[in-house]
Amino acid sequence: MSHRAAPADPSRPVLVVGPTFLDVVMSGLSHATAPGEEQWVEDCALMPGGAANQAVALARLGLPTGLCTYLGADPAGRMVRDMLESEGIGLSGARTAPRQSVTVSLALDGDRAMTTCGCDAAPGLPAGAPAPAALVADLGAVRAGRETIARWRAEATPTAVFADAAWDPTGRWSADDLAPLDRVDVFTPNETEALHYTRAESAAEAARLLAERVPVVVVTRGPAGVIACDGGDLFVLPALEAPVVDTTGAGDAFTAGLVWARLHGLALRAAVSLASATAAATLGRPGGSLNAPTPAQVAALVRATPLPDGFSAEFLDLIADGATPDELTKT
């Protein structure tokens, strides 16, 4: 099944829906900190996290972006609001909560451990708002906004819906959780989620099963790359080789790159290639949204990196402003 979104339209923003956190990211740990131990590290960064990772990544890629979320009325919330506004993110869909949710992320051995205070709630979709070019949300938000999404998808230029799954702490992984897929164009579960929900034996089998319910499925597999399926074609794309300091926000950057590519009319392989490069561009420094790249930085990484088999650099033709590898060090 072929699925190509309309070219990016600056008059129609992308809307991101989800919880936002103040992320405190510690990097440079030599080991997991033991109870009672104080470990000093070489770097720390503060930035908006959660759904804000996707919003910032989209904005830095040049797409007009709005964020529907809760922001705290406390000092931490005001800090997050200021940082989001400085990125040019529209906050008309944001609602005020008493306290800002906060996550501490400890980066170690190419992964991270997180501790969070707050909640993962998000406001409902703004029912009276004009249809965005794309909606980025999880399946829970899609379920809650079914009627609004149906109206948006009935427009002359329908809203493209990009959805991911969420970890199921109950361990049930109920098929009912997938019911909102009938309102989704591109589904991006990670490998663990895809396997749990489909009961498949492999990520490829899971992708094919999910592609029976949604036009495009992209199963993310961390350093193993991705598996993408549009119903007819299925392909595996290895991850780009890139130094890994911190993986915080890499998956959100992947989604942002995928949205950018589809809104610019790229076919699936080129879109997934761009998404993979966008994610890889975030890995070399600590922090999530802080390291979201511009198109020029993504292009610089692609030109400076050996590309895996099957990678399509077709998107480079859409990036007018070139960049040198030095661009990759700029934030």
Secondary structure per residue as TSV (DSSP state, phi and psi in degrees):
chain	resnum	aa	ss	phi	psi
A	1	M	-	360.0	121.7
A	2	S	-	-84.1	139.6
A	3	H	-	-145.9	109.9
A	4	R	-	-124.7	125.2
A	5	A	-	-79.2	165.2
A	6	A	-	-67.5	154.0
A	7	P	-	-57.7	153.5
A	8	A	-	-57.2	133.9
A	9	D	-	-121.2	110.8
A	10	P	T	-63.1	-14.7
A	11	S	T	-84.8	-9.9
A	12	R	S	-122.3	112.0
A	13	P	-	-77.2	167.1
A	14	V	E	-90.7	135.5
A	15	L	E	-109.7	125.2
A	16	V	E	-106.4	132.8
A	17	V	E	-123.8	130.1
A	18	G	S	161.3	175.2
A	19	P	-	-74.2	146.4
A	20	T	E	-118.1	144.1
A	21	F	E	-129.4	153.6
A	22	L	E	-84.8	111.4
A	23	D	E	-89.1	128.3
A	24	V	E	-112.0	106.9
A	25	V	E	-106.6	120.3
A	26	M	E	-104.2	130.7
A	27	S	E	-131.2	162.6
A	28	G	-	89.5	18.3
A	29	L	-	-66.1	140.5
A	30	S	S	-89.6	-18.6
A	31	H	S	-166.7	167.9
A	32	A	-	-68.4	127.6
A	33	T	-	-67.5	131.0
A	34	A	-	-88.6	155.4
A	35	P	T	-54.4	133.4
A	36	G	T	85.2	-5.7
A	37	E	-	-97.0	142.4
A	38	E	-	-110.7	119.8
A	39	Q	-	-112.7	125.5
A	40	W	-	-88.3	138.7
A	41	V	-	-122.9	168.3
A	42	E	S	-85.4	-17.7
A	43	D	E	-152.6	151.9
A	44	C	E	-149.8	143.4
A	45	A	E	-140.9	144.7
A	46	L	E	-115.0	136.4
A	47	M	E	-165.1	163.0
A	48	P	E	-68.8	139.5
A	49	G	E	-130.4	-170.8
A	50	G	E	70.0	-134.5
A	51	A	H	-60.6	-25.2
A	52	A	H	-64.3	-26.3
A	53	N	H	-57.5	-45.7
A	54	Q	H	-67.5	-42.1
A	55	A	H	-62.7	-45.4
A	56	V	H	-65.2	-42.5
A	57	A	H	-61.5	-41.7
A	58	L	H	-63.5	-44.3
A	59	A	H	-63.7	-40.7
A	60	R	H	-70.0	-24.2
A	61	L	T	-77.7	-5.7
A	62	G	T	100.1	7.6
A	63	L	-	-91.8	133.1
A	64	P	-	-62.0	131.1
A	65	T	E	-137.0	136.1
A	66	G	E	-118.0	155.4
A	67	L	E	-129.0	123.2
A	68	C	E	-102.7	107.9
A	69	T	-	-161.8	176.9
A	70	Y	E	-102.1	134.3
A	71	L	E	-123.6	136.8
A	72	G	E	-70.6	150.3
A	73	A	S	-85.5	-2.3
A	74	D	S	-85.9	175.9
A	75	P	H	-56.3	-38.5
A	76	A	H	-63.6	-39.5
A	77	G	H	-67.1	-39.0
A	78	R	H	-66.3	-34.6
A	79	M	H	-64.0	-45.1
A	80	V	H	-62.6	-44.3
A	81	R	H	-59.3	-44.7
A	82	D	H	-61.2	-41.1
A	83	M	H	-67.8	-38.5
A	84	L	H	-67.4	-42.2
A	85	E	H	-64.7	-34.6
A	86	S	H	-66.8	-21.9
A	87	E	T	-87.0	-2.3
A	88	G	T	80.4	20.7
A	89	I	-	-84.8	129.8
A	90	G	B	-72.8	132.8
A	91	L	-	-119.7	23.8
A	92	S	T	-65.9	-23.3
A	93	G	T	-91.8	3.1
A	94	A	-	-82.8	145.4
A	95	R	E	-121.2	156.1
A	96	T	E	-93.8	133.4
A	97	A	E	-116.8	158.3
A	98	P	S	-60.6	-41.8
A	99	R	S	-130.8	147.8
A	100	Q	-	-82.3	132.1
A	101	S	-	-66.9	141.0
A	102	V	E	-131.0	135.9
A	103	T	E	-122.4	132.3
A	104	V	E	-102.7	122.9
A	105	S	E	-114.6	126.5
A	106	L	E	-108.6	112.3
A	107	A	E	-88.0	125.7
A	108	L	E	-154.7	130.6
A	109	D	T	55.1	42.7
A	110	G	T	76.1	7.2
A	111	D	E	-137.7	-170.9
A	112	R	E	-150.4	152.6
A	113	A	E	-113.2	142.0
A	114	M	E	-128.9	143.7
A	115	T	E	-127.6	129.5
A	116	T	E	-127.0	140.4
A	117	C	E	-117.2	125.3
A	118	G	S	134.7	-145.5
A	119	C	-	-146.7	168.5
A	120	D	-	-109.8	27.2
A	121	A	-	-76.8	155.4
A	122	A	-	-141.4	151.7
A	123	P	-	-66.5	161.5
A	124	G	-	-71.5	163.2
A	125	L	-	-61.1	141.0
A	126	P	-	-69.5	99.3
A	127	A	T	-60.0	-33.4
A	128	G	T	-90.5	1.4
A	129	A	S	-75.5	151.6
A	130	P	-	-60.8	154.5
A	131	A	-	-65.8	124.9
A	132	P	-	-75.2	164.1
A	133	A	S	-63.9	-37.6
A	134	A	E	-149.3	150.8
A	135	L	E	-116.2	132.1
A	136	V	E	-119.0	116.8
A	137	A	E	-158.6	172.4
A	138	D	E	-94.0	173.2
A	139	L	H	-63.7	-30.1
A	140	G	H	-63.3	-43.6
A	141	A	H	-68.6	-35.1
A	142	V	H	-64.4	-42.2
A	143	R	H	-60.7	-46.5
A	144	A	H	-66.4	-28.1
A	145	G	T	-106.5	25.9
A	146	R	H	-52.9	-46.4
A	147	E	H	-66.9	-44.0
A	148	T	H	-63.0	-43.8
A	149	I	H	-63.5	-39.3
A	150	A	H	-60.3	-39.7
A	151	R	H	-66.9	-43.4
A	152	W	H	-63.6	-37.4
A	153	R	H	-76.2	-12.0
A	154	A	T	-90.7	-1.1
A	155	E	S	-66.7	163.1
A	156	A	S	-57.7	-40.1
A	157	T	S	-113.3	97.4
A	158	P	-	-65.4	149.8
A	159	T	-	-66.8	129.8
A	160	A	E	-85.7	127.7
A	161	V	E	-105.6	120.1
A	162	F	E	-109.3	122.1
A	163	A	E	-131.1	147.7
A	164	D	E	-120.2	171.2
A	165	A	-	-93.9	-176.4
A	166	A	-	-138.9	153.8
A	167	W	-	-62.9	135.2
A	168	D	-	-97.9	101.4
A	169	P	T	-68.0	-15.9
A	170	T	T	-77.7	-20.9
A	171	G	S	78.0	5.7
A	172	R	-	-79.0	-37.7
A	173	W	-	48.7	57.6
A	174	S	-	-71.8	140.9
A	175	A	G	-61.8	-23.3
A	176	D	G	-62.3	-27.3
A	177	D	G	-63.8	-24.0
A	178	L	G	-89.0	-0.9
A	179	A	G	-55.1	-37.2
A	180	P	G	-66.0	-5.0
A	181	L	G	-60.8	-18.7
A	182	D	G	-71.4	-4.9
A	183	R	G	-112.5	11.8
A	184	V	-	-115.5	140.4
A	185	D	S	-97.7	-41.0
A	186	V	E	-131.6	121.8
A	187	F	E	-112.0	129.9
A	188	T	-	-127.4	63.7
A	189	P	-	-74.1	158.2
A	190	N	B	-83.7	172.6
A	191	E	H	-60.7	-42.9
A	192	T	H	-61.6	-45.2
A	193	E	H	-62.7	-44.9
A	194	A	H	-61.9	-42.6
A	195	L	H	-67.7	-41.7
A	196	H	H	-63.8	-44.9
A	197	Y	H	-71.0	-34.0
A	198	T	H	-95.4	-15.8
A	199	R	-	60.0	26.6
A	200	A	-	-77.3	164.1
A	201	E	S	-88.5	-17.8
A	202	S	S	-147.6	161.5
A	203	A	H	-65.1	-34.2
A	204	A	H	-65.5	-43.8
A	205	E	H	-63.1	-41.3
A	206	A	H	-61.5	-41.6
A	207	A	H	-62.6	-42.2
A	208	R	H	-65.8	-40.4
A	209	L	H	-64.7	-42.6
A	210	L	H	-69.0	-32.0
A	211	A	T	-69.3	-11.0
A	212	E	T	-74.8	-12.7
A	213	R	T	-117.1	-12.3
A	214	V	S	-146.6	145.3
A	215	P	S	-58.8	-41.2
A	216	V	E	-133.7	132.7
A	217	V	E	-124.2	131.4
A	218	V	E	-127.6	110.8
A	219	V	E	-94.6	116.4
A	220	T	E	-88.0	142.8
A	221	R	-	-133.3	26.1
A	222	G	G	60.0	-131.9
A	223	P	G	-65.8	-12.6
A	224	A	G	-83.0	-4.3
A	225	G	-	93.8	-145.8
A	226	V	E	-139.1	158.9
A	227	I	E	-122.2	127.2
A	228	A	E	-122.1	144.8
A	229	C	E	-148.0	133.2
A	230	D	-	-114.2	26.9
A	231	G	S	97.2	-46.5
A	232	G	S	-100.3	-53.8
A	233	D	-	-96.0	136.0
A	234	L	E	-128.1	134.3
A	235	F	E	-144.4	155.3
A	236	V	E	-107.5	131.7
A	237	L	E	-122.5	115.2
A	238	P	-	-64.0	156.4
A	239	A	-	-72.7	151.9
A	240	L	-	-69.1	145.1
A	241	E	-	-76.9	120.4
A	242	A	-	-150.3	143.9
A	243	P	-	-63.2	137.8
A	244	V	-	-111.7	114.3
A	245	V	S	-103.2	-43.0
A	246	D	-	-153.2	129.8
A	247	T	-	-94.0	1.1
A	248	T	T	-57.6	125.0
A	249	G	T	83.1	-1.6
A	250	A	H	-63.9	-41.7
A	251	G	H	-64.1	-35.9
A	252	D	H	-68.3	-38.6
A	253	A	H	-65.4	-36.1
A	254	F	H	-58.9	-47.8
A	255	T	H	-60.3	-43.2
A	256	A	H	-61.2	-43.2
A	257	G	H	-63.2	-37.5
A	258	L	H	-66.0	-42.4
A	259	V	H	-61.4	-48.4
A	260	W	H	-55.5	-46.8
A	261	A	H	-65.1	-45.1
A	262	R	H	-69.1	-36.3
A	263	L	H	-71.1	-18.5
A	264	H	T	-96.8	10.9
A	265	G	T	82.0	13.8
A	266	L	-	-74.5	143.6
A	267	A	-	-70.1	169.9
A	268	L	H	-61.6	-46.4
A	269	R	H	-62.6	-44.5
A	270	A	H	-65.3	-36.9
A	271	A	H	-66.0	-44.4
A	272	V	H	-67.7	-35.0
A	273	S	H	-62.8	-45.4
A	274	L	H	-63.0	-42.6
A	275	A	H	-60.5	-42.1
A	276	S	H	-63.7	-40.6
A	277	A	H	-67.6	-37.3
A	278	T	H	-63.6	-42.6
A	279	A	H	-64.5	-44.4
A	280	A	H	-61.5	-32.2
A	281	A	T	-68.2	-12.4
A	282	T	T	-94.4	-9.9
A	283	L	T	-81.9	-21.1
A	284	G	T	-81.8	-3.9
A	285	R	S	-138.6	156.8
A	286	P	S	-71.5	143.8
A	287	G	-	116.8	156.3
A	288	G	S	-96.9	-91.9
A	289	S	G	-61.4	-25.5
A	290	L	G	-57.6	-29.3
A	291	N	G	-105.8	11.3
A	292	A	-	-59.1	130.0
A	293	P	-	-89.3	161.3
A	294	T	-	-86.2	165.2
A	295	P	H	-56.6	-38.0
A	296	A	H	-63.9	-36.7
A	297	Q	H	-69.7	-37.3
A	298	V	H	-63.5	-44.0
A	299	A	H	-62.0	-40.3
A	300	A	H	-63.5	-41.0
A	301	L	H	-62.5	-44.5
A	302	V	H	-63.6	-40.0
A	303	R	H	-71.3	-21.9
A	304	A	H	-102.1	0.6
A	305	T	S	-120.9	136.0
A	306	P	-	-60.2	130.5
A	307	L	-	-94.3	138.4
A	308	P	-	-71.2	162.6
A	309	D	T	-57.1	135.8
A	310	G	T	88.2	-6.0
A	311	F	-	-72.7	134.2
A	312	S	-	-110.9	119.2
A	313	A	-	-96.9	24.1
A	314	E	G	-55.0	-31.7
A	315	F	G	-65.2	-19.2
A	316	L	G	-59.3	-28.2
A	317	D	G	-66.7	-20.0
A	318	L	G	-91.3	-9.5
A	319	I	-	-99.6	102.1
A	320	A	-	-70.7	-39.2
A	321	D	S	-92.1	115.2
A	322	G	-	-73.6	168.4
A	323	A	-	-147.8	148.7
A	324	T	-	-89.3	165.2
A	325	P	G	-56.6	-24.8
A	326	D	G	-61.1	-25.1
A	327	E	G	-60.1	-26.2
A	328	L	G	-68.3	-18.6
A	329	T	G	-90.7	-5.0
A	330	K	-	-90.7	143.1
A	331	T	-	-121.0	360.0
